[in-house]
Amino acid sequence: MKCPKCGTENPPGKIVCRNCGTRLRVQTGGQAAVRWTDAELMTWVRADVRRLLAVSSIVITLGVIIGYALR
Ligand SMILES: [Zn+2]
């Protein structure tokens, strides 16, 4: 990723420029600010899947309990 200030090419994932220290992630108006790295994305996806599993297991458990209670 290219530094907006001095133009130095920095390795992807770098937060600040290795040459001048300018923050590389903070970009106004660009799409880069919303783009996630693969590692960040995987962390989020895993957290989401875990949350989904937790919620669905609670819902299923409650459903079974209510099903038994109404019988
Ligand atoms: Zn720079």
N, CA, C, O and the ligand as a Tripos MOL2 file, in Angstrom:
@<TRIPOS>MOLECULE
protein
  285   283    72     0     0
PROTEIN
NO_CHARGES

@<TRIPOS>ATOM
      1 N           0.8480   -1.1970    0.0000 N.3       1 MET1
      2 CA          0.0000    0.0000    0.0000 C.3       1 MET1
      3 C           0.8750    1.2350    0.0000 C.2       1 MET1
      4 O           1.8410    1.3190    0.7580 O.2       1 MET1
      5 N           0.5360    2.1980   -0.8520 N.am      2 LYS2
      6 CA          1.3640    3.3780   -1.0480 C.3       2 LYS2
      7 C           1.0250    4.4600   -0.0240 C.2       2 LYS2
      8 O          -0.1440    4.7270    0.2570 O.2       2 LYS2
      9 N           2.0630    5.0690    0.5220 N.am      3 CYS3
     10 CA          1.8660    6.1420    1.4910 C.3       3 CYS3
     11 C           1.3110    7.3810    0.7850 C.2       3 CYS3
     12 O           1.8750    7.8210   -0.2170 O.2       3 CYS3
     13 N           0.2160    7.9450    1.2930 N.am      4 PRO4
     14 CA         -0.3750    9.1310    0.6350 C.3       4 PRO4
     15 C           0.4920   10.3840    0.7800 C.2       4 PRO4
     16 O           0.3180   11.3600    0.0500 O.2       4 PRO4
     17 N           1.4170   10.3430    1.7250 N.am      5 LYS5
     18 CA          2.2190   11.5440    1.9880 C.3       5 LYS5
     19 C           3.5240   11.5520    1.1910 C.2       5 LYS5
     20 O           3.8240   12.5070    0.4750 O.2       5 LYS5
     21 N           4.3000   10.4570    1.3330 N.am      6 CYS6
     22 CA          5.6230   10.4530    0.6960 C.3       6 CYS6
     23 C           5.7140    9.5010   -0.4910 C.2       6 CYS6
     24 O           6.6900    9.5300   -1.2410 O.2       6 CYS6
     25 N           4.6850    8.6440   -0.6640 N.am      7 GLY7
     26 CA          4.6670    7.7710   -1.8290 C.3       7 GLY7
     27 C           5.4470    6.4890   -1.6640 C.2       7 GLY7
     28 O           5.5820    5.7380   -2.6290 O.2       7 GLY7
     29 N           5.9620    6.2070   -0.4910 N.am      8 THR8
     30 CA          6.7110    4.9770   -0.2570 C.3       8 THR8
     31 C           5.7750    3.7720   -0.2840 C.2       8 THR8
     32 O           4.7020    3.7940    0.3190 O.2       8 THR8
     33 N           6.1900    2.7220   -0.9870 N.am      9 GLU9
     34 CA          5.3980    1.4970   -1.0360 C.3       9 GLU9
     35 C           5.6180    0.7140    0.2550 C.2       9 GLU9
     36 O           6.7500    0.3450    0.5670 O.2       9 GLU9
     37 N           4.5530    0.4560    1.0040 N.am     10 ASN10
     38 CA          4.6350   -0.2810    2.2590 C.3      10 ASN10
     39 C           4.0110   -1.6570    2.0960 C.2      10 ASN10
     40 O           3.0740   -1.8200    1.3140 O.2      10 ASN10
     41 N           4.5120   -2.6500    2.8210 N.am     11 PRO11
     42 CA          3.9080   -3.9870    2.7510 C.3      11 PRO11
     43 C           2.4660   -3.9520    3.2490 C.2      11 PRO11
     44 O           2.1380   -3.1890    4.1570 O.2      11 PRO11
     45 N           1.5940   -4.7890    2.6460 N.am     12 PRO12
     46 CA          0.1860   -4.7830    3.0600 C.3      12 PRO12
     47 C           0.0290   -5.1440    4.5350 C.2      12 PRO12
     48 O           0.7600   -5.9840    5.0580 O.2      12 PRO12
     49 N          -0.9170   -4.5120    5.1880 N.am     13 GLY13
     50 CA         -1.1420   -4.7710    6.6020 C.3      13 GLY13
     51 C          -0.4450   -3.7810    7.4970 C.2      13 GLY13
     52 O          -0.7190   -3.7200    8.6950 O.2      13 GLY13
     53 N           0.4710   -2.9910    6.9150 N.am     14 LYS14
     54 CA          1.1630   -1.9630    7.6910 C.3      14 LYS14
     55 C           0.1980   -0.8530    8.0710 C.2      14 LYS14
     56 O          -0.6160   -0.4200    7.2550 O.2      14 LYS14
     57 N           0.2910   -0.3980    9.3040 N.am     15 ILE15
     58 CA         -0.6220    0.6450    9.7660 C.3      15 ILE15
     59 C          -0.0170    2.0200    9.5420 C.2      15 ILE15
     60 O          -0.7180    2.9640    9.1780 O.2      15 ILE15
     61 N           1.2930    2.1290    9.7620 N.am     16 VAL16
     62 CA          1.9520    3.4120    9.5240 C.3      16 VAL16
     63 C           3.0420    3.2390    8.4770 C.2      16 VAL16
     64 O           3.5930    2.1500    8.3120 O.2      16 VAL16
     65 N           3.3430    4.3100    7.7800 N.am     17 CYS17
     66 CA          4.3820    4.3030    6.7470 C.3      17 CYS17
     67 C           5.7460    4.0610    7.3820 C.2      17 CYS17
     68 O           6.0840    4.6490    8.4100 O.2      17 CYS17
     69 N           6.5340    3.1710    6.7420 N.am     18 ARG18
     70 CA          7.8570    2.8610    7.3050 C.3      18 ARG18
     71 C           8.8510    3.9890    7.0610 C.2      18 ARG18
     72 O           9.9130    4.0260    7.6820 O.2      18 ARG18
     73 N           8.5180    4.8940    6.1740 N.am     19 ASN19
     74 CA          9.4160    5.9940    5.8570 C.3      19 ASN19
     75 C           9.1250    7.2460    6.6740 C.2      19 ASN19
     76 O          10.0290    7.8120    7.2880 O.2      19 ASN19
     77 N           7.8550    7.6860    6.6850 N.am     20 CYS20
     78 CA          7.5420    8.9580    7.3450 C.3      20 CYS20
     79 C           6.6140    8.7960    8.5430 C.2      20 CYS20
     80 O           6.4220    9.7500    9.2970 O.2      20 CYS20
     81 N           6.0320    7.6090    8.7380 N.am     21 GLY21
     82 CA          5.2100    7.3810    9.9190 C.3      21 GLY21
     83 C           3.7680    7.8220    9.7790 C.2      21 GLY21
     84 O           3.0160    7.8320   10.7530 O.2      21 GLY21
     85 N           3.3770    8.1910    8.5470 N.am     22 THR22
     86 CA          1.9810    8.5860    8.3330 C.3      22 THR22
     87 C           1.0800    7.3680    8.4500 C.2      22 THR22
     88 O           1.4270    6.2810    7.9880 O.2      22 THR22
     89 N          -0.0750    7.5540    9.0680 N.am     23 ARG23
     90 CA         -1.0430    6.4600    9.1750 C.3      23 ARG23
     91 C          -1.5620    6.0920    7.7930 C.2      23 ARG23
     92 O          -1.9760    6.9660    7.0310 O.2      23 ARG23
     93 N          -1.5440    4.8020    7.4650 N.am     24 LEU24
     94 CA         -1.9540    4.3480    6.1400 C.3      24 LEU24
     95 C          -3.4030    3.9020    6.1110 C.2      24 LEU24
     96 O          -4.0470    3.9580    5.0640 O.2      24 LEU24
     97 N          -3.9180    3.4650    7.2360 N.am     25 ARG25
     98 CA         -5.2790    2.9230    7.2610 C.3      25 ARG25
     99 C          -6.3420    4.0120    7.1970 C.2      25 ARG25
    100 O          -7.4260    3.7990    6.6530 O.2      25 ARG25
    101 N          -6.0260    5.1850    7.7570 N.am     26 VAL26
    102 CA         -7.0410    6.2410    7.8200 C.3      26 VAL26
    103 C          -7.0590    6.9790    6.4870 C.2      26 VAL26
    104 O          -6.1590    7.7590    6.1770 O.2      26 VAL26
    105 N          -8.1060    6.7140    5.7030 N.am     27 GLN27
    106 CA         -8.2510    7.3930    4.4250 C.3      27 GLN27
    107 C          -9.6650    7.9330    4.3160 C.2      27 GLN27
    108 O         -10.6380    7.2030    4.5040 O.2      27 GLN27
    109 N          -9.7660    9.1980    4.0160 N.am     28 THR28
    110 CA        -11.0890    9.8090    3.9080 C.3      28 THR28
    111 C         -11.5860    9.6970    2.4790 C.2      28 THR28
    112 O         -10.8810   10.0480    1.5330 O.2      28 THR28
    113 N         -12.8100    9.2040    2.3330 N.am     29 GLY29
    114 CA        -13.4240    9.1280    1.0080 C.3      29 GLY29
    115 C         -13.0350    7.9090    0.2140 C.2      29 GLY29
    116 O         -13.6320    7.6530   -0.8310 O.2      29 GLY29
    117 N         -12.0540    7.1410    0.6660 N.am     30 GLY30
    118 CA        -11.6200    5.9650   -0.0760 C.3      30 GLY30
    119 C         -12.3210    4.7190    0.3900 C.2      30 GLY30
    120 O         -12.9340    4.7000    1.4580 O.2      30 GLY30
    121 N         -12.2320    3.6600   -0.4230 N.am     31 GLN31
    122 CA        -12.8430    2.3880   -0.0710 C.3      31 GLN31
    123 C         -11.9380    1.5810    0.8510 C.2      31 GLN31
    124 O         -12.3810    0.6110    1.4660 O.2      31 GLN31
    125 N         -10.6730    1.9790    0.9480 N.am     32 ALA32
    126 CA         -9.6900    1.1910    1.6870 C.3      32 ALA32
    127 C         -10.0120    1.1210    3.1740 C.2      32 ALA32
    128 O          -9.6660    0.1480    3.8460 O.2      32 ALA32
    129 N         -10.6750    2.1540    3.6850 N.am     33 ALA33
    130 CA        -10.9740    2.1990    5.1120 C.3      33 ALA33
    131 C         -11.9570    1.1100    5.5130 C.2      33 ALA33
    132 O         -11.9210    0.6250    6.6430 O.2      33 ALA33
    133 N         -12.8470    0.7170    4.5790 N.am     34 VAL34
    134 CA        -13.8590   -0.2800    4.9020 C.3      34 VAL34
    135 C         -13.4040   -1.6820    4.5290 C.2      34 VAL34
    136 O         -14.0260   -2.6640    4.9340 O.2      34 VAL34
    137 N         -12.3260   -1.7850    3.7630 N.am     35 ARG35
    138 CA        -11.8600   -3.0950    3.3270 C.3      35 ARG35
    139 C         -11.1540   -3.7970    4.4830 C.2      35 ARG35
    140 O         -10.3300   -3.1920    5.1690 O.2      35 ARG35
    141 N         -11.4730   -5.0620    4.6970 N.am     36 TRP36
    142 CA        -10.8660   -5.8340    5.7790 C.3      36 TRP36
    143 C          -9.7630   -6.7120    5.2160 C.2      36 TRP36
    144 O          -9.7950   -7.1170    4.0540 O.2      36 TRP36
    145 N          -8.7980   -6.9920    6.0580 N.am     37 THR37
    146 CA         -7.8180   -7.9980    5.6730 C.3      37 THR37
    147 C          -8.4350   -9.3780    5.8750 C.2      37 THR37
    148 O          -9.4270   -9.5170    6.5900 O.2      37 THR37
    149 N          -7.8560  -10.3870    5.2540 N.am     38 ASP38
    150 CA         -8.4010  -11.7470    5.3410 C.3      38 ASP38
    151 C          -8.4750  -12.2220    6.7810 C.2      38 ASP38
    152 O          -9.4520  -12.8580    7.1780 O.2      38 ASP38
    153 N          -7.4460  -11.9180    7.5690 N.am     39 ALA39
    154 CA         -7.4050  -12.3640    8.9640 C.3      39 ALA39
    155 C          -8.5240  -11.7180    9.7710 C.2      39 ALA39
    156 O          -9.1900  -12.3830   10.5650 O.2      39 ALA39
    157 N          -8.7250  -10.4330    9.5650 N.am     40 GLU40
    158 CA         -9.7930   -9.7220   10.2720 C.3      40 GLU40
    159 C         -11.1530  -10.2850    9.8790 C.2      40 GLU40
    160 O         -12.0270  -10.4880   10.7220 O.2      40 GLU40
    161 N         -11.3090  -10.5290    8.5920 N.am     41 LEU41
    162 CA        -12.5720  -11.0560    8.0680 C.3      41 LEU41
    163 C         -12.8680  -12.4230    8.6710 C.2      41 LEU41
    164 O         -13.9940  -12.7000    9.0850 O.2      41 LEU41
    165 N         -11.8400  -13.2810    8.7170 N.am     42 MET42
    166 CA        -12.0310  -14.6320    9.2610 C.3      42 MET42
    167 C         -12.3940  -14.5740   10.7400 C.2      42 MET42
    168 O         -13.2280  -15.3480   11.2110 O.2      42 MET42
    169 N         -11.7650  -13.6550   11.4700 N.am     43 THR43
    170 CA        -12.0900  -13.4890   12.8930 C.3      43 THR43
    171 C         -13.5510  -13.1130   13.0560 C.2      43 THR43
    172 O         -14.2540  -13.6460   13.9140 O.2      43 THR43
    173 N         -13.9980  -12.1820   12.2160 N.am     44 TRP44
    174 CA        -15.3880  -11.7350   12.2990 C.3      44 TRP44
    175 C         -16.3450  -12.8590   11.9210 C.2      44 TRP44
    176 O         -17.3580  -13.0680   12.5880 O.2      44 TRP44
    177 N         -16.0230  -13.5850   10.8480 N.am     45 VAL45
    178 CA        -16.8930  -14.6650   10.3890 C.3      45 VAL45
    179 C         -16.9970  -15.7330   11.4690 C.2      45 VAL45
    180 O         -18.0840  -16.2350   11.7540 O.2      45 VAL45
    181 N         -15.8540  -16.0780   12.0690 N.am     46 ARG46
    182 CA        -15.8630  -17.1020   13.1230 C.3      46 ARG46
    183 C         -16.6930  -16.6330   14.3130 C.2      46 ARG46
    184 O         -17.4740  -17.4060   14.8680 O.2      46 ARG46
    185 N         -16.5310  -15.3750   14.7080 N.am     47 ALA47
    186 CA        -17.2970  -14.8310   15.8360 C.3      47 ALA47
    187 C         -18.7870  -14.8540   15.5160 C.2      47 ALA47
    188 O         -19.6100  -15.1530   16.3810 O.2      47 ALA47
    189 N         -19.1320  -14.5340   14.2620 N.am     48 ASP48
    190 CA        -20.5270  -14.5240   13.8500 C.3      48 ASP48
    191 C         -21.1120  -15.9280   13.8810 C.2      48 ASP48
    192 O         -22.2280  -16.1260   14.3600 O.2      48 ASP48
    193 N         -20.3580  -16.9130   13.3680 N.am     49 VAL49
    194 CA        -20.8240  -18.2900   13.3360 C.3      49 VAL49
    195 C         -21.0400  -18.7970   14.7560 C.2      49 VAL49
    196 O         -22.0310  -19.4680   15.0440 O.2      49 VAL49
    197 N         -20.0880  -18.4640   15.6500 N.am     50 ARG50
    198 CA        -20.1820  -18.8960   17.0350 C.3      50 ARG50
    199 C         -21.4230  -18.2820   17.7010 C.2      50 ARG50
    200 O         -22.1410  -18.9580   18.4380 O.2      50 ARG50
    201 N         -21.6620  -17.0020   17.4340 N.am     51 ARG51
    202 CA        -22.8160  -16.3080   18.0010 C.3      51 ARG51
    203 C         -24.1120  -16.9320   17.4740 C.2      51 ARG51
    204 O         -25.0730  -17.1430   18.2150 O.2      51 ARG51
    205 N         -24.1020  -17.2200   16.1690 N.am     52 LEU52
    206 CA        -25.2820  -17.8230   15.5330 C.3      52 LEU52
    207 C         -25.5720  -19.1900   16.1370 C.2      52 LEU52
    208 O         -26.7250  -19.5200   16.4160 O.2      52 LEU52
    209 N         -24.5190  -19.9860   16.3400 N.am     53 LEU53
    210 CA        -24.6790  -21.3150   16.9360 C.3      53 LEU53
    211 C         -25.2140  -21.1980   18.3560 C.2      53 LEU53
    212 O         -26.1020  -21.9540   18.7510 O.2      53 LEU53
    213 N         -24.6820  -20.2580   19.1220 N.am     54 ALA54
    214 CA        -25.1210  -20.0650   20.5070 C.3      54 ALA54
    215 C         -26.5960  -19.6910   20.5510 C.2      54 ALA54
    216 O         -27.3620  -20.2520   21.3340 O.2      54 ALA54
    217 N         -26.9920  -18.7390   19.7040 N.am     55 VAL55
    218 CA        -28.3860  -18.2750   19.6840 C.3      55 VAL55
    219 C         -29.3060  -19.3990   19.2390 C.2      55 VAL55
    220 O         -30.3570  -19.6100   19.8440 O.2      55 VAL55
    221 N         -28.9310  -20.1250   18.1890 N.am     56 SER56
    222 CA        -29.8040  -21.1780   17.6840 C.3      56 SER56
    223 C         -29.9170  -22.3210   18.6820 C.2      56 SER56
    224 O         -30.9830  -22.9250   18.8030 O.2      56 SER56
    225 N         -28.8440  -22.6290   19.3990 N.am     57 SER57
    226 CA        -28.9270  -23.6940   20.3970 C.3      57 SER57
    227 C         -29.8320  -23.2860   21.5530 C.2      57 SER57
    228 O         -30.5530  -24.1240   22.0940 O.2      57 SER57
    229 N         -29.8060  -22.0230   21.9360 N.am     58 ILE58
    230 CA        -30.7060  -21.5130   22.9920 C.3      58 ILE58
    231 C         -32.1530  -21.6060   22.5150 C.2      58 ILE58
    232 O         -33.0380  -22.0370   23.2550 O.2      58 ILE58
    233 N         -32.3780  -21.1970   21.2690 N.am     59 VAL59
    234 CA        -33.7370  -21.2220   20.7120 C.3      59 VAL59
    235 C         -34.2540  -22.6560   20.6520 C.2      59 VAL59
    236 O         -35.4050  -22.9160   21.0050 O.2      59 VAL59
    237 N         -33.4110  -23.5910   20.2050 N.am     60 ILE60
    238 CA        -33.8140  -24.9940   20.1060 C.3      60 ILE60
    239 C         -34.1110  -25.5580   21.4920 C.2      60 ILE60
    240 O         -35.1130  -26.2470   21.6860 O.2      60 ILE60
    241 N         -33.2320  -25.2640   22.4620 N.am     61 THR61
    242 CA        -33.4270  -25.7350   23.8340 C.3      61 THR61
    243 C         -34.7420  -25.2150   24.4040 C.2      61 THR61
    244 O         -35.5150  -25.9680   24.9960 O.2      61 THR61
    245 N         -34.9850  -23.9220   24.2200 N.am     62 LEU62
    246 CA        -36.2300  -23.3210   24.7100 C.3      62 LEU62
    247 C         -37.4340  -23.9630   24.0210 C.2      62 LEU62
    248 O         -38.4490  -24.2400   24.6590 O.2      62 LEU62
    249 N         -37.3120  -24.1920   22.7300 N.am     63 GLY63
    250 CA        -38.3970  -24.8220   21.9760 C.3      63 GLY63
    251 C         -38.7200  -26.1990   22.5050 C.2      63 GLY63
    252 O         -39.8910  -26.5570   22.6360 O.2      63 GLY63
    253 N         -37.6890  -26.9810   22.8130 N.am     64 VAL64
    254 CA        -37.8840  -28.3290   23.3510 C.3      64 VAL64
    255 C         -38.5580  -28.2590   24.7220 C.2      64 VAL64
    256 O         -39.4850  -29.0160   25.0100 O.2      64 VAL64
    257 N         -38.0750  -27.3330   25.5670 N.am     65 ILE65
    258 CA        -38.6360  -27.1740   26.9230 C.3      65 ILE65
    259 C         -40.1160  -26.7630   26.8180 C.2      65 ILE65
    260 O         -40.9670  -27.3220   27.5100 O.2      65 ILE65
    261 N         -40.4070  -25.8090   25.9730 N.am     66 ILE66
    262 CA        -41.7930  -25.3300   25.8210 C.3      66 ILE66
    263 C         -42.6620  -26.4700   25.2370 C.2      66 ILE66
    264 O         -43.8070  -26.6750   25.6410 O.2      66 ILE66
    265 N         -42.0730  -27.1940   24.2790 N.am     67 GLY67
    266 CA        -42.7950  -28.3160   23.6890 C.3      67 GLY67
    267 C         -43.1650  -29.3570   24.7320 C.2      67 GLY67
    268 O         -44.2700  -29.9000   24.7010 O.2      67 GLY67
    269 N         -42.2430  -29.6450   25.6680 N.am     68 TYR68
    270 CA        -42.5330  -30.6100   26.7410 C.3      68 TYR68
    271 C         -43.5470  -30.0430   27.7270 C.2      68 TYR68
    272 O         -44.4200  -30.7600   28.2150 O.2      68 TYR68
    273 N         -43.4210  -28.7290   28.0190 N.am     69 ALA69
    274 CA        -44.2890  -28.0860   29.0030 C.3      69 ALA69
    275 C         -45.7310  -28.0400   28.5200 C.2      69 ALA69
    276 O         -46.6640  -28.1230   29.3190 O.2      69 ALA69
    277 N         -45.9090  -27.9080   27.2060 N.am     70 LEU70
    278 CA        -47.2710  -27.7880   26.6900 C.3      70 LEU70
    279 C         -47.9430  -29.1410   26.4760 C.2      70 LEU70
    280 O         -49.1430  -29.2120   26.2130 O.2      70 LEU70
    281 N         -47.1680  -30.2000   26.5890 N.am     71 ARG71
    282 CA        -47.7290  -31.5250   26.3320 C.3      71 ARG71
    283 C         -48.6140  -31.9920   27.4830 C.2      71 ARG71
    284 O         -49.1660  -33.0910   27.4300 O.2      71 ARG71
    285 ZN          5.2350    7.9560    4.0470 Zn       72 ZN72
@<TRIPOS>BOND
     1     1     2 1
     2     2     3 1
     3     3     4 2
     4     3     5 am
     5     5     6 1
     6     6     7 1
     7     7     8 2
     8     7     9 am
     9     9    10 1
    10    10    11 1
    11    11    12 2
    12    11    13 am
    13    13    14 1
    14    14    15 1
    15    15    16 2
    16    15    17 am
    17    17    18 1
    18    18    19 1
    19    19    20 2
    20    19    21 am
    21    21    22 1
    22    22    23 1
    23    23    24 2
    24    23    25 am
    25    25    26 1
    26    26    27 1
    27    27    28 2
    28    27    29 am
    29    29    30 1
    30    30    31 1
    31    31    32 2
    32    31    33 am
    33    33    34 1
    34    34    35 1
    35    35    36 2
    36    35    37 am
    37    37    38 1
    38    38    39 1
    39    39    40 2
    40    39    41 am
    41    41    42 1
    42    42    43 1
    43    43    44 2
    44    43    45 am
    45    45    46 1
    46    46    47 1
    47    47    48 2
    48    47    49 am
    49    49    50 1
    50    50    51 1
    51    51    52 2
    52    51    53 am
    53    53    54 1
    54    54    55 1
    55    55    56 2
    56    55    57 am
    57    57    58 1
    58    58    59 1
    59    59    60 2
    60    59    61 am
    61    61    62 1
    62    62    63 1
    63    63    64 2
    64    63    65 am
    65    65    66 1
    66    66    67 1
    67    67    68 2
    68    67    69 am
    69    69    70 1
    70    70    71 1
    71    71    72 2
    72    71    73 am
    73    73    74 1
    74    74    75 1
    75    75    76 2
    76    75    77 am
    77    77    78 1
    78    78    79 1
    79    79    80 2
    80    79    81 am
    81    81    82 1
    82    82    83 1
    83    83    84 2
    84    83    85 am
    85    85    86 1
    86    86    87 1
    87    87    88 2
    88    87    89 am
    89    89    90 1
    90    90    91 1
    91    91    92 2
    92    91    93 am
    93    93    94 1
    94    94    95 1
    95    95    96 2
    96    95    97 am
    97    97    98 1
    98    98    99 1
    99    99   100 2
   100    99   101 am
   101   101   102 1
   102   102   103 1
   103   103   104 2
   104   103   105 am
   105   105   106 1
   106   106   107 1
   107   107   108 2
   108   107   109 am
   109   109   110 1
   110   110   111 1
   111   111   112 2
   112   111   113 am
   113   113   114 1
   114   114   115 1
   115   115   116 2
   116   115   117 am
   117   117   118 1
   118   118   119 1
   119   119   120 2
   120   119   121 am
   121   121   122 1
   122   122   123 1
   123   123   124 2
   124   123   125 am
   125   125   126 1
   126   126   127 1
   127   127   128 2
   128   127   129 am
   129   129   130 1
   130   130   131 1
   131   131   132 2
   132   131   133 am
   133   133   134 1
   134   134   135 1
   135   135   136 2
   136   135   137 am
   137   137   138 1
   138   138   139 1
   139   139   140 2
   140   139   141 am
   141   141   142 1
   142   142   143 1
   143   143   144 2
   144   143   145 am
   145   145   146 1
   146   146   147 1
   147   147   148 2
   148   147   149 am
   149   149   150 1
   150   150   151 1
   151   151   152 2
   152   151   153 am
   153   153   154 1
   154   154   155 1
   155   155   156 2
   156   155   157 am
   157   157   158 1
   158   158   159 1
   159   159   160 2
   160   159   161 am
   161   161   162 1
   162   162   163 1
   163   163   164 2
   164   163   165 am
   165   165   166 1
   166   166   167 1
   167   167   168 2
   168   167   169 am
   169   169   170 1
   170   170   171 1
   171   171   172 2
   172   171   173 am
   173   173   174 1
   174   174   175 1
   175   175   176 2
   176   175   177 am
   177   177   178 1
   178   178   179 1
   179   179   180 2
   180   179   181 am
   181   181   182 1
   182   182   183 1
   183   183   184 2
   184   183   185 am
   185   185   186 1
   186   186   187 1
   187   187   188 2
   188   187   189 am
   189   189   190 1
   190   190   191 1
   191   191   192 2
   192   191   193 am
   193   193   194 1
   194   194   195 1
   195   195   196 2
   196   195   197 am
   197   197   198 1
   198   198   199 1
   199   199   200 2
   200   199   201 am
   201   201   202 1
   202   202   203 1
   203   203   204 2
   204   203   205 am
   205   205   206 1
   206   206   207 1
   207   207   208 2
   208   207   209 am
   209   209   210 1
   210   210   211 1
   211   211   212 2
   212   211   213 am
   213   213   214 1
   214   214   215 1
   215   215   216 2
   216   215   217 am
   217   217   218 1
   218   218   219 1
   219   219   220 2
   220   219   221 am
   221   221   222 1
   222   222   223 1
   223   223   224 2
   224   223   225 am
   225   225   226 1
   226   226   227 1
   227   227   228 2
   228   227   229 am
   229   229   230 1
   230   230   231 1
   231   231   232 2
   232   231   233 am
   233   233   234 1
   234   234   235 1
   235   235   236 2
   236   235   237 am
   237   237   238 1
   238   238   239 1
   239   239   240 2
   240   239   241 am
   241   241   242 1
   242   242   243 1
   243   243   244 2
   244   243   245 am
   245   245   246 1
   246   246   247 1
   247   247   248 2
   248   247   249 am
   249   249   250 1
   250   250   251 1
   251   251   252 2
   252   251   253 am
   253   253   254 1
   254   254   255 1
   255   255   256 2
   256   255   257 am
   257   257   258 1
   258   258   259 1
   259   259   260 2
   260   259   261 am
   261   261   262 1
   262   262   263 1
   263   263   264 2
   264   263   265 am
   265   265   266 1
   266   266   267 1
   267   267   268 2
   268   267   269 am
   269   269   270 1
   270   270   271 1
   271   271   272 2
   272   271   273 am
   273   273   274 1
   274   274   275 1
   275   275   276 2
   276   275   277 am
   277   277   278 1
   278   278   279 1
   279   279   280 2
   280   279   281 am
   281   281   282 1
   282   282   283 1
   283   283   284 2
@<TRIPOS>SUBSTRUCTURE
     1 MET1         2 RESIDUE 1 A MET
     2 LYS2         6 RESIDUE 1 A LYS
     3 CYS3        10 RESIDUE 1 A CYS
     4 PRO4        14 RESIDUE 1 A PRO
     5 LYS5        18 RESIDUE 1 A LYS
     6 CYS6        22 RESIDUE 1 A CYS
     7 GLY7        26 RESIDUE 1 A GLY
     8 THR8        30 RESIDUE 1 A THR
     9 GLU9        34 RESIDUE 1 A GLU
    10 ASN10       38 RESIDUE 1 A ASN
    11 PRO11       42 RESIDUE 1 A PRO
    12 PRO12       46 RESIDUE 1 A PRO
    13 GLY13       50 RESIDUE 1 A GLY
    14 LYS14       54 RESIDUE 1 A LYS
    15 ILE15       58 RESIDUE 1 A ILE
    16 VAL16       62 RESIDUE 1 A VAL
    17 CYS17       66 RESIDUE 1 A CYS
    18 ARG18       70 RESIDUE 1 A ARG
    19 ASN19       74 RESIDUE 1 A ASN
    20 CYS20       78 RESIDUE 1 A CYS
    21 GLY21       82 RESIDUE 1 A GLY
    22 THR22       86 RESIDUE 1 A THR
    23 ARG23       90 RESIDUE 1 A ARG
    24 LEU24       94 RESIDUE 1 A LEU
    25 ARG25       98 RESIDUE 1 A ARG
    26 VAL26      102 RESIDUE 1 A VAL
    27 GLN27      106 RESIDUE 1 A GLN
    28 THR28      110 RESIDUE 1 A THR
    29 GLY29      114 RESIDUE 1 A GLY
    30 GLY30      118 RESIDUE 1 A GLY
    31 GLN31      122 RESIDUE 1 A GLN
    32 ALA32      126 RESIDUE 1 A ALA
    33 ALA33      130 RESIDUE 1 A ALA
    34 VAL34      134 RESIDUE 1 A VAL
    35 ARG35      138 RESIDUE 1 A ARG
    36 TRP36      142 RESIDUE 1 A TRP
    37 THR37      146 RESIDUE 1 A THR
    38 ASP38      150 RESIDUE 1 A ASP
    39 ALA39      154 RESIDUE 1 A ALA
    40 GLU40      158 RESIDUE 1 A GLU
    41 LEU41      162 RESIDUE 1 A LEU
    42 MET42      166 RESIDUE 1 A MET
    43 THR43      170 RESIDUE 1 A THR
    44 TRP44      174 RESIDUE 1 A TRP
    45 VAL45      178 RESIDUE 1 A VAL
    46 ARG46      182 RESIDUE 1 A ARG
    47 ALA47      186 RESIDUE 1 A ALA
    48 ASP48      190 RESIDUE 1 A ASP
    49 VAL49      194 RESIDUE 1 A VAL
    50 ARG50      198 RESIDUE 1 A ARG
    51 ARG51      202 RESIDUE 1 A ARG
    52 LEU52      206 RESIDUE 1 A LEU
    53 LEU53      210 RESIDUE 1 A LEU
    54 ALA54      214 RESIDUE 1 A ALA
    55 VAL55      218 RESIDUE 1 A VAL
    56 SER56      222 RESIDUE 1 A SER
    57 SER57      226 RESIDUE 1 A SER
    58 ILE58      230 RESIDUE 1 A ILE
    59 VAL59      234 RESIDUE 1 A VAL
    60 ILE60      238 RESIDUE 1 A ILE
    61 THR61      242 RESIDUE 1 A THR
    62 LEU62      246 RESIDUE 1 A LEU
    63 GLY63      250 RESIDUE 1 A GLY
    64 VAL64      254 RESIDUE 1 A VAL
    65 ILE65      258 RESIDUE 1 A ILE
    66 ILE66      262 RESIDUE 1 A ILE
    67 GLY67      266 RESIDUE 1 A GLY
    68 TYR68      270 RESIDUE 1 A TYR
    69 ALA69      274 RESIDUE 1 A ALA
    70 LEU70      278 RESIDUE 1 A LEU
    71 ARG71      282 RESIDUE 1 A ARG
    72 ZN72       285 GROUP 0 **** ****
